[in-house]
Amino acid sequence: MGMKPIMGQGEFVTTRLDSLINWSRKYSLFQYPFVTACCGMEYMASNASHYDQSRFGAEIPRFSPRQADVLWVVGTINHKIAPVLLRVYEQMAHPKWVISFGACASSGGFYQNYSVVQGIDRLIPVDVYIAGCPPRPEAVLDGIVALQNLIAERGPTGTSGKNPRQTKEVLTLSRQ
Amino acid sequence: METKQAENTTQPQEIPKLTALVLEKFPGRVTARHTCLGDETITIPREGMLEVFAFLRDDKHCRFNLMVDLTAVDYLGLRETRFELVVHLKSLALGHRLRVKIPVPAEDPSVDSLINLWGAVDWYERECFDMYGLIFKNHPNLKRLILYDSFVGHPLRKDYPIHLQQPRVTLRPVRERYDYMCRVMKDPSETEQPPL
């Protein structure tokens, strides 16, 4: 899927506009790291030169949700911080995607008690779950590639669905 | 442990140094005691506990100028008095330690605040209030330290339901979405619109 280049004698490429845009989207993923726990160390490791996420165009962390495409939720999310995460997600501009990094963000991990949200998909839609406690950097790179494939396949919505409608609903939920 | 306690009961004359000081100053105030690896533990009633702590801080043989830890234990169903406040003290000048325990009944879970003796107990007492619901009398700012204000109850009490969560935002249903993700994993060319 995605771009199907046909290299001709005169050096030209034919494609559809959507595919071209998705192709450029998937190689310029600006990230917003929402780091709350020890997975952050592994996130830094996979972002540093040894594993080098920038090879996949997913290099620069933006510490403003307005400038980010991908929300990385890295670490344990508890009920106290849940409204903050929701707010950051709402502040991101479309198109946007969410990666759930590690066991705690994906499912609550080994915490099942009074304080921890049992997976961030109880709060916001998630596109890619990366397993591990913490995940190996290889798993993180695999997650990035999975997200890129998803963008190429499904365009700006990802698995987050029709985002404008959905964000409206999330907004009303959070204000209750 | 058992042999040690047996030794303590059969040889009451061997009272360790710090316990002896407290016993001498406040006869009959120590309701239980033991030592373990050279560190002494005494149990005192909560009535008049401030006197004892002031003595421990100021006496020239005690000089406990450092409050190391303050926490509580919930002995629900195990003991008659449900809670126990545990304070760890250390003397930086003399190098010794002492653990002081104060039983607190469930009907009136209040104790005197140590804030006027050690300023460091401020957040410890707030955390203790947050987690166990102990009321520290005369604490200047006794509100929750860690949990949010809308939280009901005290989670480290043994009668707090183990899986009870109190979300601050309405949680999304996840089952439909999980099924959808399973379909997409099987067939990435799925064109159906995903659920919320």
Interface residues (C-beta under 8 A of the other chain):
Chain A: M1 H79 K80 A82 P83 L86 Q112 N113 Y114 S115 V116 V117 Q118 G119 D121 R122 L123 I124 P125 N149 E153 T157 T159 S160 G161 K162 Q166 E169 L173 S174 Q176
Chain B: I146 L147 Y148 P155 Y160 I162 H163 L164 Q165 Q166 P167 R168 V169 T170 L171 R172 V174 R177 Y180 M181 V184 P188 S189 Q193 P194 P195 L196
